[in-house]
């Protein structure tokens, strides 16, 4: 599949700019920051990916390309996983004259299980990570840590002199967690496509996962558990039903219910737990 062809299609990028009332500008760091901040309004979620698997689609037909991602966001409040979000943001940047390329990341559960973008300005590289909902570009310094303080946590990107890559950490209430190893070598679109299609067989599709950044907080859902990360505390609660998820995330409850029902059952499934708790 020629992903570069789709990256040249400006329709999704134009609709994104129009919907969020963004004016075209010359490529510059302040404009990149504005685009990154606005793009983070689109949530991370794998419900739409689960529904692609449920539909029986195979290969390239499983991929949610920019126009589909934006259409589902506008109609249902949906978003995407790191591959669809990263590719969508790349098409926006490319059509606005930015130089960006995809890179892969290794997480605790496997190599090449995360992706992001590197944006090149003259003499400087910036990490843009739509899948992690990082709302600002992060300068990559090969000699020292880059520290980014967000509304609810701190991000540290540390260079790794031994292999010229980087390590991505988060800190919340003095708790430092390693998130992934960022490999800054560009991958071509053929390799990106291969990792994207491979992702449909990963174990992460055994539950619905949603993450959003709202009101200076990170809100994370998995199975029937909700975690809200605020600057000074972490709140946890049990979600009663998909309608409550719609209230929290703005993603339509019928879509979430279909995704929950599509998960292979292994005893008490996610949807069973949610529906059973709704009766209590």
N, C-alpha and C positions, 0 to 999 in steps of 0.2 A: 504493500500500500504506500502510495506516495504522499506522506504527510506534508512534505514541503508544498505540494500543490494546494492543500487545504489551508496551509499557513498563509498563502498568497491571497486567499479569498477574504476580502475586506468586509463582507456583509456582517458577520458576527461582531467584528470590531466596531463597525459603524453603529450598529444597534446598541452596543454597550455604551459608547460615548453619548449617544442620544438619550438613552434611558436615564443615565446618571448626570445628564446636563453638563458634560465635560467638553471644553473647547480644545480643539487641536492646537498644539504648540510645537515648537522645535524641540528635539530631544535634549533634555537637560535633567540634572538630578532633582530639582524641585518638582518637575512634571512627573518624573518617575515615582517620586514619593507620593504625589497626589493620586496617581493611577493605582499604586500598590494599596494605599489606604482604602480607596473606594472598592477595589476588587475584593478586599477581605469582607465585604458585605455578603458575598456569596458563600454559603456555608460549606464545610467539608461534610459529606455524607456518603454512605455506600448503599443507601436504599435503592437508588436508581440503578446502581451496578448489579445489585441482587436481582432486580426486575429484568435486566438485560439477560442474565443467566436463565431466569425463569422463562423468558420468551422463547428460548431455544436458539437464539442467534449465535452464530459461530464466527470466529476470526474477526475480520475488520468490521463486520456488522455489529459486533458487540461494543465497539468504541463509541463513546459519546463525544462527538466533535463539537466545536464551539457553538454553532447555531443551535444544536439540540440542548446543550448545557444552558445557554441563555434563555431559550424558549421555555425549558422546564423551570428555570428560576422565576421567570415572569408569570408563568401560569400556576405553578405549584409551590414556589418558594424553595425549590430543590437546589442542590449545588453539584458536587462531584467529589471524586477522590483525587489524590495528588496528580495522577497522570492527566486526567481530563482538565483539571484546573490549570496545571502547568502549561499544557499545550494551548489552552484557550488564551492564557495571559501572553504566551509567546506570540500568538497571532496578532493580538492587540499591539504589542510592542513593535513587531515587525512592520505592521501597517502604519505605524507612527514614526518610523525611521530609526528606532533603537536597534542596536546590535546585541542580540541575545542568543544564547545557545543552551541546550539542555544538559544537565549533569545528573549523575545518579548518586544515591546515598545508601549506605549499609546500616540497617537497624539491628537490634538485638536478635531478631528472629530470622534474619537472612540478608544476603547480599543483594544489592540492586532492588531493594524493596521500598525505596523512596526516590523521589525525583524533585528537581528544582531548576532554577534558571540562573545563569551568570550573565549579567549585563555589563558590557564593556564600554567604559568611557576612556578617553585618551589617558593611558598610563595607570588606570585604576579599574578594579573589578568589584562588582557588587553582587551579593547573593540576594535573590528574590525567591521566596519560598511560599507560593500560594497554598500548597497542601498543608502547611503548618500554620496557616493564617497569620503569618508575620506581616504586620501592616506597614513596615518600612524596609527599604533596601538596607542591606548590611555590608559595609565596606570590608573587603577581605584584605587583611594586612599579613603578609608572609612572615613578619618578624615579631608580632605581638598580638595579644588577644584584642578582639573587638567586643565592646560591651554595649548592649542596647537595652535600655530600661523601657519596658512597655507599661501600660496602665495597670497590669496585674502581676507581672513577674519581670525577671531580668534574663536576657539571653546573652550567652557568651559563645563566641566563635573563636576557637583556638587553632593556630596553625600547628601542623605536625611536620617538623623539619625532616624527619626520617623518610617520609614519602611525599612531601609537598602537598598534602591534603589538609583537611580541617576537621575539627570535632565540634559538634553543636551541642551545647548544654543549656538547660534552663535552671534558674534558681527561684525558689519561692519560699519565703520565710526561712532563709538560711539552708534550705534543702536543695542541694545541687544534684541534678540528674543528667546523665549522658543520654542524648536522644538519638544521634546518628553520626556516622562518619561521612563527610562530604568529599566526594571525589571530583576534583575540579577539571579533570580531563574531559573535553567535550565528547559527547556521544553523538553519532550520526542518527538520522531519523529512522533508519532501518533497525538499528539496535534499540532505540527508544520504543519503536513499535513492538519489537519482540518482547521487551520487558513489560510493556503495557498489556499485551495479550496474555503473557504468562501470569499476570496478576489475577486473572479470573479464576485461577486454580489455587490461590493462596488460602490458608486457613482463616484469614480475617473475614471471609465471607460466611462464617458460621454464626454471625450476629450482626444486628444493625448498630452502626456507629455514626454518631452525629457530633460535630464540634462547631461552635460559633463563638465569635467575639462580639459581645453586646454590652453597651453601657459600662465600659471599662472592666468587664469580667469575661473570663473564658468559661463557656458552658459546654460540658461534655456528657454525652449519653452513650451507654452501652448496656444491652439487655434491658433490664428495667431499673437501672441505677443512673441517677443524675448527679454530676459533680459540678459545683459552681466555684471557680477559683477567683476570689476577690483579692485586692492587695494585701489585706490583713487577716484573711481567713479562708478556709475551704468548707463549703457547705455541701452536705450530702442528703439526698432524699430519694424516695422510691416514686417512680412515675406510675400513675394509676391506669392510664389508657392512652391510645394514640391521639385522642383529642387534646389531652393535656400537652403532649409533645408539640402539637400544632400551635397551641397557645404560646409555648416557650420559644420555639424555633421558627414558626411561620411556615413550616412545611405541611402540606395538606395531609390530614389524617388518613384519608382513603389510600393514598400512596404509601404511607408508612405501614398501614395495616396489611396491604398486599405484600410489602417487602418482608414483614415479620412472618407472614404465613408461608412465604417461599423458603424459609430456612428449613433444611432437613431436620426432622424431629429426632431428638435423642433423649427420650424421657419427657420431662417437663420443659417445653420450648419457651422461647421468649414471649411469643404471643399468648401462650397458655398462662404464663405467669402474670402478664399484664392484665389479661381478661379476668383471671381468677381474683386478682387483687381489686379489680374494679367492682367485684360483687361484695367485697367485705364492707 
